Amino acid sequence: MPHKYSNEQRDFIREVAPGRYNAEIAELFNKKFGAQVTEGQIKSFKANYKIQSNVPKKRRTEPERLFSKEQVAFIQENVIGLSNQELADLVNRTFNLSVATKQIKAWKNRHRLSSGLKGTEGKAPPNKGTKGLYNVGGNETSFKKGQRPNNYKPVGSERIDQEGYLLIKVSDDGPWHKRWRHKHKVLWEEVNGPIPRGHVLLFADQNKQNLALDNLILITNKQLAVLNRRALIHKDADLTKTGIVIADIYSKISARRKKA
């Protein structure tokens, strides 16, 4: 989605562009205006307004960073059970971006992240439009109505995913990510209600198997970003809780500096 720039923002880009790469301009812009513009959006703006940075071409030894640390933390928290398209839509809605499904897929591969949806992402099922098992021999091998496959897991079944999270089956209906959910989220929501948008649950002691409610802390994506950036998450639960207080202090200091 194109970003609509105010006159102040246009003037700011013109001022900081000389001698800086697009990624640097985007970072400065986002810090000043609390925005989420990407390097590509800055590049397009400069092209439209014929703004030159006059910097040498960079040798790209590795891919440009696609997401901020806050966005990376958000993706890591929500990747399980979502297809590439669903994850792209969620990220775009949350951060007002326009990331393509292919970019999400490539980024996940580079960072070794998996949704747990083995072999199904972005693909139509091979038996789409047919009846029975691939329609071989008619319907002789297809499941009768109400018949369940041998590997069927009843509601309440549990399993551990590739990331070490405990999943629990909550329904027989709907897509995978609605049938299987993180158990720690289910337990927390039973007591506190739905997790607010822009928030995540943090394991205070980093043990994903410790589902005690006092080990689950509700924090914002912004807090998580600061905690990761400042290395304030510890295996000691009390130290992590102290780290959250420190993260809030860092955020307040940063906000005051921006106002100054």
LINLIN-V169567 format. One line per field, one symbol per residue. ss: DSSP state (A for helix, B for strand, O for the rest). phi: phi as a letter, one per 30 degrees, with the letter a starting at -180 (. if undefined). psi: psi as a letter, one per 20 degrees, with the letter a starting at -180 (. if undefined). A space follows every 10 residues. Layout:
ss: ???
phi: ???
psi: ???
//
This chain:
ss: OOOOOOAAAA AAAAAAAOOO OAAAAAAAAA AAAOOOOOAA AAAAAAAAOO OOOOOOOOOO OOOOOOOOAA AAAAAAAAOO OOOAAAAAAA AAAAAOOOOO AAAAAAAAAA OOOOOOOOOO OOOOOOOOOO OOOOOOOOOO OOOOOOOOOO OOOOOOOBBB OOOOOBBBBO OOOOOAAAAB BBAAAAAAAA AAOOOOOOBB BBBOOOOOOO OOAAABBBBB AAAAAAAAAO OOOOOOAAAA AAAAAAAAAA AAAAAAAAAO
phi: .ddccddddd dddedcdeib dedddddddd ddcicbdced ddddddddch ccchcddddd daddddbddd dddddddcdd icdedddddd ddddchcbdd eddddddddd chcbdiceic dicdddcdic cidhidiicd cdddeidcdd cdcdejdbac ddcjddcbdc accidedcdc bddddddddd ccjedddibb ccdecicdcd cdedcccdbd ddddddeddc hccbddeddd ddddddddde dddddddddd
psi: pqpoprhghg hgghgigpjq rhhggggggh ggjkakqrhh hgggghghjl pphlqqppon iqqqphqrhg hghgghhjhp jprhghgggg ggghjlalpq hhgggggggh jlqqiimpji pjpqqhjpjr qanjkpkckh jqpqpipqrh jpprpiqqrp ahijqpqppi qiqargihhp qphhgggghh hirqpqpjqr ppohjjoiin jphiippprr hggggggghj ljpriohhhg hhhgghghgg gggghhhhh.
//
